[in-house]
């Protein structure tokens, strides 16, 4: 079994996520090979960009089926977290991996909080065991947010609206923020994932 695998589908923040794990003393394998992904003890799904493009790549490579049948720890970061859900409003509606129920919706812009949400936000309603603390700040960069539900493990606020900053459902972890850009707080979160 391969220890730590990061899905590399040719988009986004893959290399910076790998560097964050390297700073923790781990040597991740970057791959789009479904067999390698299936054997990972810990699998990371980073992402920046459009949900429809990411899902097209997952279907082309067969990674969508691998992800649907995984029972080992899996972390989705930013777009990767959104892909865990059933559907996204993006591009007029995009079917996602459907590992968690609900629809990813566009953030509502308000004068004090434009979209995309770019910058540091504090976490609230933090569940234990995730390596993060109440009121700790993390770096966000997103225009869509996941639905709230029983799997929400921490929230952040955009304007007047709270949204899930973290989700956790068994071996599935999701972070709307970018741990690789979140300094020591992000490193603690990634360490907690590796310890799961």
matplotlib code that plots the C-alpha trace (Angstrom):
import matplotlib.pyplot as plt

x = [0.0, 1.3, 1.6, 0.5, -0.8, -1.9, -4.1, -2.4, -4.9, -3.0, -4.7, -4.5, -2.5, -1.1, 2.6, 2.1, 0.1, 2.9, 5.4, 3.3, 3.5, 7.2, 7.7, 6.1, 8.7, 6.5, 7.3, 3.9, 3.4, 1.7, -0.4, -3.5, -3.2, -6.4, -4.4, -2.0, -4.8, -6.7, -3.7, -3.0, -3.2, -3.9, -5.2, -5.4, -7.6, -6.5, -8.2, -8.6, -10.8, -14.2, -16.1, -17.2, -13.6, -12.4, -15.3, -14.5, -10.9, -12.1, -14.4, -11.8, -9.3, -11.7, -10.7, -14.4, -15.1, -11.9, -13.0, -16.6, -15.2, -12.4, -12.5, -9.1, -8.6, -9.3, -8.9, -10.5, -9.0, -11.0, -12.6, -11.6, -13.9, -16.8, -16.4, -17.3, -21.0, -23.8, -24.0, -22.7, -24.6, -21.5, -21.8, -25.6, -25.3, -22.6, -22.9, -20.2, -18.9, -22.0, -20.0, -21.9, -25.5, -26.3, -25.6, -22.6, -24.0, -22.5, -21.5, -23.8, -21.8, -22.5, -20.8, -18.6, -17.8, -17.2, -17.0, -14.6, -13.9, -10.2, -8.2, -8.1, -11.2, -11.6, -13.1, -16.0, -18.1, -14.9, -15.2, -12.4, -9.8, -9.1, -5.9, -7.6, -8.9, -11.8, -11.1, -8.0, -7.5, -7.1, -6.6, -9.6, -10.0, -13.4, -16.7, -18.8, -19.6, -20.7, -24.1, -24.3, -25.1, -24.3, -20.9, -19.9, -16.9, -16.1, -17.6, -16.4, -18.3, -18.6, -20.6, -23.4, -23.5, -21.8, -20.6, -18.8, -15.0, -14.4, -16.4, -15.7, -17.6, -15.7, -12.6, -13.6, -12.1, -12.8, -11.2, -12.7, -9.6, -6.1, -4.0, -0.9, -1.3, -2.3, 1.1, 1.4, -2.3, -2.5, 0.4, -1.3, -4.4, -2.5, -0.7, -4.0, -5.2, -2.0, -2.6, -6.1]
y = [0.0, 3.4, 5.8, 9.3, 10.0, 13.4, 13.3, 15.3, 16.0, 18.9, 21.8, 24.0, 23.8, 20.2, 21.1, 23.5, 20.9, 18.4, 20.9, 21.3, 17.6, 17.6, 20.2, 17.7, 15.1, 13.1, 12.3, 12.2, 10.5, 12.7, 10.6, 10.4, 6.6, 5.0, 1.9, 4.0, 6.1, 3.0, 1.7, 4.9, 4.8, 8.6, 10.2, 13.9, 15.6, 19.2, 21.5, 24.9, 25.6, 24.5, 21.5, 20.4, 20.2, 18.2, 15.7, 15.2, 14.3, 12.0, 10.2, 10.0, 8.4, 6.2, 8.0, 8.8, 5.1, 4.7, 7.6, 6.2, 2.9, 4.2, 3.3, 4.8, 8.5, 10.9, 14.6, 17.1, 20.6, 23.6, 22.4, 18.9, 19.3, 20.5, 17.5, 15.2, 16.4, 15.4, 18.4, 21.9, 25.0, 25.9, 26.0, 25.5, 22.3, 19.7, 16.2, 15.5, 12.4, 12.1, 10.9, 13.4, 14.7, 18.2, 20.8, 23.2, 26.8, 30.1, 32.5, 35.6, 38.8, 41.6, 45.0, 44.0, 40.6, 40.3, 37.1, 35.3, 35.1, 35.7, 35.9, 34.8, 33.7, 32.5, 29.1, 28.5, 25.5, 23.4, 19.7, 17.9, 15.7, 17.8, 19.6, 23.1, 25.4, 27.7, 31.2, 30.0, 31.7, 29.9, 31.1, 30.8, 31.4, 30.3, 31.4, 28.4, 26.8, 23.4, 22.7, 22.7, 19.3, 16.8, 16.2, 19.9, 19.9, 23.7, 26.8, 30.2, 33.3, 35.2, 38.4, 37.4, 33.7, 30.8, 28.0, 24.7, 25.3, 21.6, 18.4, 15.0, 11.8, 8.7, 8.5, 11.5, 14.9, 18.1, 21.6, 24.6, 26.5, 26.0, 24.3, 24.6, 28.4, 28.6, 28.6, 26.6, 26.2, 24.5, 22.2, 21.1, 20.3, 18.2, 16.4, 15.5, 14.1, 12.0, 10.7, 9.5]
z = [0.0, -1.0, 2.0, 0.7, -2.8, -4.2, -7.3, -10.1, -12.8, -14.3, -12.5, -9.6, -6.4, -6.6, -6.3, -3.4, -1.6, -2.1, -0.7, 2.4, 3.0, 2.3, 5.0, 7.3, 6.4, 4.0, 0.3, -1.5, -4.9, -7.5, -9.9, -12.0, -12.1, -10.5, -9.4, -7.4, -6.0, -4.9, -3.0, -1.1, 2.7, 2.6, -0.6, -1.2, -3.8, -4.3, -6.7, -8.1, -11.0, -12.4, -11.0, -14.5, -15.8, -12.7, -13.0, -16.7, -15.8, -13.0, -15.4, -18.2, -15.8, -13.8, -10.6, -9.9, -9.3, -7.2, -5.0, -4.6, -3.2, -1.0, 2.7, 3.7, 4.7, 1.8, 1.9, -0.6, -0.6, -1.9, -5.1, -3.9, -0.9, -3.2, -5.4, -2.5, -2.7, -5.1, -7.4, -8.0, -9.3, -11.2, -15.0, -14.8, -12.8, -12.5, -11.1, -8.6, -6.8, -4.5, -1.5, 0.7, 0.2, -1.0, -3.6, -3.7, -4.2, -5.2, -2.4, -2.2, -2.6, -0.2, -0.1, 2.8, 1.4, -2.4, -4.3, -4.7, -1.0, -0.8, 2.4, 6.0, 7.8, 11.4, 12.1, 14.5, 15.7, 15.4, 16.1, 18.0, 16.3, 13.3, 14.4, 14.3, 17.0, 17.5, 16.1, 14.3, 10.9, 7.5, 4.0, 1.7, -2.1, -3.4, -5.1, -4.1, -0.7, 0.3, 2.0, 5.8, 7.4, 10.1, 8.5, 9.0, 11.3, 11.3, 9.8, 8.6, 7.7, 4.4, 4.8, 7.1, 6.1, 7.8, 5.5, 6.1, 6.3, 7.1, 6.7, 8.1, 7.4, 8.5, 6.4, 4.2, 5.1, 3.3, 3.7, 1.9, 3.0, 1.6, 4.3, 2.1, 2.3, 6.0, 7.7, 11.0, 11.4, 8.0, 8.9, 12.1, 10.1, 7.5, 10.4, 11.9, 8.6, 8.3, 11.8, 10.9]

ax = plt.figure().add_subplot(projection="3d")
ax.plot(x, y, z, "-o")
ax.set_aspect("equal")
plt.show()
